[in-house]
């Protein structure tokens, strides 16, 4: 998948949602796509997402449960 075909605003929305569970996440800076997922760099660290979670945020954000958001927020790595 090309970087330009991934909806950046869906990543930003996901970061905003995750910041409710981890205030250290920070603001979106950039992202890189790999075979194993998407690494998102923020103003205070990085977090890795699957392409499917970003697609779900884009297509139907309500389909992402609170427990999934909590789990994702715990994956954040502060730099």
C-alpha atoms as one frame of an Amber mdcrd trajectory, in Angstrom:
protein
   0.000   0.000   0.000   1.257   3.432  -0.876   1.525   6.087   1.801  -0.615
   8.409  -0.298  -3.483   5.889  -0.362  -3.719   5.646   3.426  -6.085   8.276
   4.879  -3.836  10.334   7.164  -6.780  11.956   8.888  -7.957   8.485  10.024
  -4.572   8.047  11.737  -4.889  11.473  13.370  -8.431  10.651  14.541  -7.200
   7.358  15.971  -4.413   9.148  17.857  -6.939  11.594  19.289  -9.105   8.716
  20.475  -6.121   6.902  21.984  -4.968  10.009  23.839  -8.031   9.594  26.066
  -6.355   6.457  27.436  -2.713   7.550  27.238  -2.058  11.292  27.532   1.605
  10.822  26.525   0.797   9.967  22.897   1.272  13.494  21.524   0.520  14.919
  18.083   0.843  13.255  14.696   4.132  13.942  12.884   4.531  11.266  10.184
   3.886   7.642   9.326   5.611   4.849   7.430   4.008   1.764   5.934   5.669
  -1.635   6.250   4.597  -5.206   5.484   3.910  -5.673   9.184   1.819  -2.515
   9.663   2.074   1.232   9.993   4.502   3.003  12.312   3.211   6.406  13.358
   5.607   8.963  14.774   4.199  11.528  17.171   5.620  14.537  18.966   6.515
  12.294  21.908   7.168   8.810  20.521   5.750   6.191  18.186   3.036   3.591
  17.902   2.472   0.718  15.500  -0.942   0.055  13.971  -2.233  -2.648  11.689
  -3.584  -1.420   8.373  -6.933  -2.939   9.315  -7.399  -0.777  12.427  -6.730
   2.379  10.389  -9.171   1.173   7.740 -11.782   0.521  10.431 -11.244   4.022
  11.828 -11.768   5.371   8.309 -14.830   3.286   7.420 -16.600   2.777  10.751
 -14.951   4.234  13.861 -17.735   2.939  16.102 -16.660  -0.619  15.222 -13.498
  -0.133  17.311 -14.335  -1.094  20.868 -13.155   0.707  23.971 -11.137  -2.343
  24.986  -9.343  -2.283  21.623  -8.535   1.397  22.121  -7.149   0.738  25.605
  -4.986  -2.089  24.248  -3.725   0.059  21.375  -2.926   2.976  23.693  -0.711
   0.663  25.739   1.430  -0.018  22.632   2.695   3.579  22.546   6.448   3.899
  23.005   7.676   7.198  24.373  10.951   8.493  22.947
